[in-house]
Amino acid sequence: MPELGRPRVLLVDDDPDLLAGLVRTLRSEYFVLVTATSGAAALDLLQNHGPFAVIVSDLRMPAMDGVDLLGRARAVCPETVRILFTGQLDMDKAIAAVNEGAIFRFITKPCSRVMLALTLKSSVEQYRLVTAQRVLLQQTLHGTVQALTDILALANPLAFGRADRLRQAARELVSALHVDDGWEFEVAAMLSQVGWVALPPAVLKKVHERASLSRGEEAMIERIPKVAEDVLGNIPRLEGVRNILRYQAKHFDGSGDPLDSISGREIPWGARALKLISDVDDIESEGTLPSLAIDALCRRAGWYDPDILEALTAVCKARHTESWTLPVSKLRPGMILGRDIRASDGALLVMRGQEVTRGLQEKFRNFAGGFLGGDSIPVILQGRPDMPAGTGPPQP
């Protein structure tokens, strides 16, 4: 296990005596030194026993030289700072490695203890700078997405309820397929409904009531993905999310919007998956059981990625739900609403499928005495395997 508070440096050389000498020379309270005598051993440490702030590799090693190792290290752990240890005769290769971006810098032999220690310290600081920037960007991105979804919840409960259901479905699908980096798909699922805020209230009402739409109103609906893409246009690091939204209506066989030559697995994976979970949600919203909704999708030849459809079918079959009835005042975070909640005047407050949060609890308190059907209207909730412990029906 890494020692808390002390960055770790991985030293790689095929000469164990040299490594032992470096450890003795560089012994420091500033960082922890770990050694490996081959490129394969170093990669195993990076993959299974990280993180490492810095990796220092000798250039000339059998089986896998230093340039090759550091290039692979960049793919395994891109934030780890890479240093090449080389002799004067290998300067051209070392400079080429720097120019190609495989390493942060190189150290020439012989190198004094002071120079080597200073180089490692500056490399550790570089690692801390890179990781701090990543955390800042992640927090900024998360905050931006949360702000957009909060605005959506206030402006359009209908769209927010659907967005929340799509987010839950996206998480289940990512977990079932063991997707390593599914955050763009999850964010796209959540933000796919942002464009609905541009619709007039009368059109929204007709959509929710599944009334017939005019051609002009249908055109408004068709523009929703483009509106969402434009809204996200100035947010950094969401390029992948915007690309998913751009192709979310595209069929696997290449038909559908946008009208271009992209088809099959050329369509972004997240867009293919979003198309599926969106269409399932549409069918279920009409009161169709999930199993029958999947059957309906299977009859649409050429629309969906068969591998993702198979995975989604397995997810739906494995989904375990429990239903019970509670007064609105007894709702707790983590529960999933099984039907819409409306104010006494019939106005939609929260849609079915939305997860209860503390913000929603506060919203319910503000409508005390104002729910359609009375203060203690029973609410159907659906349990999930990942529901937090203790979210079952509270005792009277």
Rosetta blueprint (number, residue, H / E / L):
1 M L
2 P L
3 E L
4 L L
5 G L
6 R L
7 P L
8 R E
9 V E
10 L E
11 L E
12 V E
13 D L
14 D L
15 D L
16 P H
17 D H
18 L H
19 L H
20 A H
21 G H
22 L H
23 V H
24 R H
25 T H
26 L H
27 R L
28 S L
29 E L
30 Y L
31 F L
32 V E
33 L E
34 V E
35 T E
36 A E
37 T L
38 S L
39 G H
40 A H
41 A H
42 A H
43 L H
44 D H
45 L H
46 L H
47 Q H
48 N H
49 H L
50 G L
51 P L
52 F L
53 A L
54 V E
55 I E
56 V E
57 S E
58 D E
59 L L
60 R L
61 M L
62 P L
63 A L
64 M L
65 D L
66 G H
67 V H
68 D H
69 L H
70 L H
71 G H
72 R H
73 A H
74 R H
75 A H
76 V H
77 C L
78 P L
79 E L
80 T L
81 V E
82 R E
83 I E
84 L E
85 F E
86 T E
87 G L
88 Q H
89 L H
90 D H
91 M H
92 D H
93 K H
94 A H
95 I H
96 A H
97 A H
98 V H
99 N H
100 E L
101 G L
102 A L
103 I L
104 F L
105 R E
106 F E
107 I E
108 T E
109 K L
110 P L
111 C L
112 S L
113 R H
114 V H
115 M H
116 L H
117 A H
118 L H
119 T H
120 L H
121 K H
122 S H
123 S H
124 V H
125 E H
126 Q H
127 Y H
128 R H
129 L H
130 V H
131 T H
132 A H
133 Q H
134 R H
135 V H
136 L H
137 L H
138 Q H
139 Q H
140 T H
141 L H
142 H H
143 G H
144 T H
145 V H
146 Q H
147 A H
148 L H
149 T H
150 D H
151 I H
152 L H
153 A H
154 L H
155 A H
156 N L
157 P H
158 L H
159 A H
160 F H
161 G H
162 R H
163 A H
164 D H
165 R H
166 L H
167 R H
168 Q H
169 A H
170 A H
171 R H
172 E H
173 L H
174 V H
175 S H
176 A H
177 L H
178 H L
179 V L
180 D L
181 D L
182 G L
183 W H
184 E H
185 F H
186 E H
187 V H
188 A H
189 A H
190 M H
191 L H
192 S L
193 Q L
194 V H
195 G H
196 W H
197 V H
198 A H
199 L L
200 P L
201 P H
202 A H
203 V H
204 L H
205 K H
206 K H
207 V H
208 H H
209 E L
210 R L
211 A L
212 S L
213 L L
214 S L
215 R H
216 G H
217 E H
218 E H
219 A H
220 M H
221 I H
222 E H
223 R L
224 I H
225 P H
226 K H
227 V H
228 A H
229 E H
230 D H
231 V H
232 L L
233 G L
234 N L
235 I L
236 P L
237 R L
238 L L
239 E H
240 G H
241 V H
242 R H
243 N H
244 I H
245 L H
246 R H
247 Y L
248 Q L
249 A L
250 K L
251 H L
252 F L
253 D L
254 G L
255 S L
256 G L
257 D L
258 P L
259 L L
260 D L
261 S L
262 I L
263 S L
264 G H
265 R H
266 E H
267 I L
268 P L
269 W H
270 G H
271 A H
272 R H
273 A H
274 L H
275 K H
276 L H
277 I H
278 S H
279 D H
280 V H
281 D H
282 D H
283 I H
284 E H
285 S L
286 E L
287 G L
288 T L
289 L L
290 P H
291 S H
292 L H
293 A H
294 I H
295 D H
296 A H
297 L H
298 C H
299 R L
300 R L
301 A L
302 G L
303 W L
304 Y L
305 D L
306 P H
307 D H
308 I H
309 L H
310 E H
311 A H
312 L H
313 T H
314 A H
315 V H
316 C H
317 K H
318 A H
319 R L
320 H L
321 T L
322 E L
323 S E
324 W E
325 T E
326 L E
327 P E
328 V H
329 S H
330 K H
331 L L
332 R L
333 P L
334 G L
335 M L
336 I E
337 L E
338 G L
339 R L
340 D L
341 I E
342 R E
343 A E
344 S L
345 D L
346 G L
347 A L
348 L E
349 L E
350 V E
351 M L
352 R L
353 G L
354 Q L
355 E E
356 V L
357 T L
358 R H
359 G H
360 L H
361 Q H
362 E H
363 K H
364 F H
365 R H
366 N H
367 F L
368 A L
369 G L
370 G L
371 F E
372 L L
373 G L
374 G L
375 D L
376 S L
377 I L
378 P E
379 V E
380 I E
381 L E
382 Q E
383 G L
384 R L
385 P L
386 D L
387 M L
388 P L
389 A L
390 G L
391 T L
392 G L
393 P L
394 P L
395 Q L
396 P L
